[in-house]
Amino acid sequence: MAEGLEGVVAASTVLSDVDGAAGRLVIRGFELGQLAGRTRFAEAAHLLLDGFLDDLPDLDGLERMLGEARVEAFAHVELPHSMPPGLNPVETVRALLARIPEGDDVRTAMRLLAGVSVFTAAVARRRQHQDLVPPDPAADHAADVLRMVRGTTATLEEAAALDTYLVTVCDHGLNASTFAARVTASTLAGLTSAVLTGLSTLKGPLHGGAPGPVIEMLDAIGGASNARRWIESALDRGDRLMGFGHRIYRVRDPRADALKRALKGLSPDAGRLALAEAVEQAALQILRERKPDRSLQTNVEFYTALLLEALGFDASEFTCVFAMGRTLGWLAHAREQVANGRLIRPASNYVGPEPRIAA
Ligand code: ACO
């Protein structure tokens, strides 16, 4: 039995396909390269949700609803003491999302999609000790998110880079958080519960929690000449290198290149690209030397960290930004599960003691 369920097919889906041997990601009939950098997030939302929500409007209508939902979400966080105290960014966003009434319709879906973005922006403003910035319902979603986070209007290149990120991570087969969301949806619990399940699963460092530690690694390495020594001693301690390795991909994760292109689109030396490339090369070489039987390659989280840092997000918020994109996949999978699937209820292998026989 595979304890991590590797190789087990647990759902049929029209939403996305990950070919780990070829390094290929197809999202609803499009190669990642046909979507990333060419599609706005609202367009991706329309593509993924099409056919799964009875009341789905056309693209203009959906963007209008998403804008209105941002305004509605903002009303939840602008009041004093509205933010739950003592929680980290993902926990804060999760607590705020839990207040969204359960539902299975397009309005609930837009509330959840907008909620993750608006609540993340509120977390970012509070961290900066700045007043919250209200959304503009008529603005493009990615541009509005950046304005709410930073307080200034984003350039077209910056908004395009965030769009590329959100579209690139919006869906990825039956990853851990999407599987978890489908299990919850299969009980007919509703979209809010499915998204809360997805977010709770995403936050682990083996899944969506990795990009923050990538920045810590780059900070600790400091300069390219330290990379090899730092990586060797991390592996000697038994640590894993964040941003490397993947359950499915045996070649380079195609999303890493999509994000690297977006980073270069901001400016040729955006972020800490030169340092990152040196660290990446050193890491790949050392992983090849130490694990010759296992193909450990760069995954999406490595360039996620650099791109989101260049866009002005703090490392503590990266997982929330990941969730801004992936919520779309959770919603579409939840609806697909309800439409086509059954209650997910696998079996377990009992390895405990036999019942005692009474003396
Ligand atoms: N650094 C060092 N060694 C690694 C790494 C890594 N990043 N990834 C895997 N390995 C090693 C493991 O230690 C293991 O070695 P062993 O057989 O000697 O014990 C071997 O490679 C296989 O590892 P598994 O855990 O079986 O691989 P799995 O498919 O379960 O892991 C995972 C995938 C969890 C992503 C892993 O590669 C990892 O921990 N990476 C670092 C965290 C990370 O970047 N996560 C983000 C993934 S992308 C996403 O979820 C959006």
Boltz pocket constraint, residues with backbone or C-beta under 6 A from the ligand:
constraints:
  - pocket:
      binder: B
      contacts: [[A, 4], [A, 205], [A, 206], [A, 207], [A, 208], [A, 210], [A, 239], [A, 240], [A, 241], [A, 242], [A, 243], [A, 244], [A, 245], [A, 246], [A, 247], [A, 248], [A, 291], [A, 294], [A, 296], [A, 299], [A, 300], [A, 301]]
      max_distance: 6.0
